[in-house]
Every structure is written in C-alpha cells, then in structure tokens.
Amino acid sequence: MTKTENAKNTPAIAAQPSAATNVSAKSPEPMTFLTTWRLTLAADLLREPGATVGSVARQVGYGSPFTLSSAFKRVRGISPQQHRAGRESVRAG
C-alpha cells in the first residue's frame, strides 16, 4: 500500500493531530478529574444524615478519613465538617 492509499484509508481524526492535541488542552488531567469527581461525590454524601467522614472516605475510595479530609481542604478550601455545617468554600466559584 502506498502512502497515498494509506492516507485515504486513515480516519479523519488520525490525519489531524492538532484536533487530538486540542482535546487534551481543554480537558483536565486524569488525576485532577478523578480527584474533583471523588470530592464532589464526597461533598454530596457528607450532607446525608448519619454520614461520617470515615464512611464517606471508604465510599469514594480514600484509605482513611484523614486522607479525605486533607484532599477536601486542599481542593475545596474548607474541611468536610465545615462543608457539612453549610459553610461556603473560599475557593468555590
């Protein structure tokens, strides 16, 4: 198969490397996305009656309440307890 024949058989997205590059420029890094998703889920779960930081940590994949609390405060600017009490994040918005 010649280069010309191969180019005709190549999908359009593969023929345009800039399109693939632009997608990653607009998307967050995988770990950033995962952390944000887990903490958003944790924030919702923390509002449930009877939920503890430990139980929420296990549900969203953190090894301990301490690691969830540290990540929550680092990313959201408040502790899980402050979030549960309804205080606004200083980093929100």
DAKA-V773879 format. One record per residue. N is the residue number from 0. PHI is phi in whole degrees, -180 to 180 (none if undefined). PSI is psi in whole degrees, -180 to 180 (NA if undefined). D_FIRST is the distance of its C-alpha to the first C-alpha in Angstrom with 1 decimal. Layout:
n: {N,N}
phi: {PHI,PHI}
psi: {PSI,PSI}
d_first: {D_FIRST,D_FIRST}
//
This chain:
n: {0,1,2,3,4,5,6,7,8,9,10,11,12,13,14,15,16,17,18,19,20,21,22,23,24,25,26,27,28,29,30,31,32,33,34,35,36,37,38,39,40,41,42,43,44,45,46,47,48,49,50,51,52,53,54,55,56,57,58,59,60,61,62,63,64,65,66,67,68,69,70,71,72,73,74,75,76,77,78,79,80,81,82,83,84,85,86,87,88,89,90,91,92}
phi: {none,-83,-61,-65,-65,-65,-63,-69,-91,-83,-59,-58,-65,-71,-79,-122,-61,-66,-65,-67,-66,-65,-62,-70,-69,-89,-95,-71,-60,-56,-70,-65,-61,-62,-62,-61,-63,-63,-73,-66,-63,-61,-60,-65,-66,-65,-81,-71,-61,83,-74,-109,-61,-64,-68,-67,-56,-65,-66,-101,96,-93,-75,-157,-61,-63,-68,-64,-60,-64,-65,-60,-67,-63,-87,-97,84,-139,-79,-58,-66,-65,-63,-61,-76,92,-76,-80,-75,-76,-103,-71,84}
psi: {133,169,-38,-45,-41,-41,-36,-29,-4,132,151,-40,-36,-29,-11,82,-26,-31,-43,-37,-41,-33,-46,-27,-29,-21,146,161,150,-42,-35,-44,-48,-45,-46,-44,-47,-41,-31,-43,-44,-41,-42,-44,-33,-21,-12,139,135,-4,136,160,-37,-45,-39,-41,-46,-40,-34,6,17,147,-21,162,-34,-44,-38,-46,-42,-47,-42,-47,-40,-44,-42,-14,-1,161,162,-36,-41,-39,-45,-35,-6,13,146,146,141,-16,-2,153,NA}
d_first: {0.0,3.8,6.8,8.1,6.1,6.4,9.9,10.7,10.3,12.3,16.0,18.3,20.4,17.6,16.9,20.6,21.9,25.3,25.8,25.4,27.7,30.3,30.6,31.7,34.1,35.9,36.1,38.6,37.7,37.4,40.7,42.4,41.3,42.4,45.8,46.5,45.7,47.9,50.8,50.7,50.9,53.7,55.6,55.6,56.8,59.5,61.1,61.7,65.3,65.7,62.4,62.7,60.5,60.0,58.9,56.6,55.1,54.3,52.8,50.4,49.4,51.6,53.4,56.8,58.8,59.0,55.2,55.0,57.9,56.5,53.2,54.9,57.3,54.6,52.3,54.9,57.8,60.3,61.0,60.3,64.1,64.4,61.6,63.4,66.6,64.8,64.8,62.1,59.5,59.9,56.1,55.4,54.2}
//
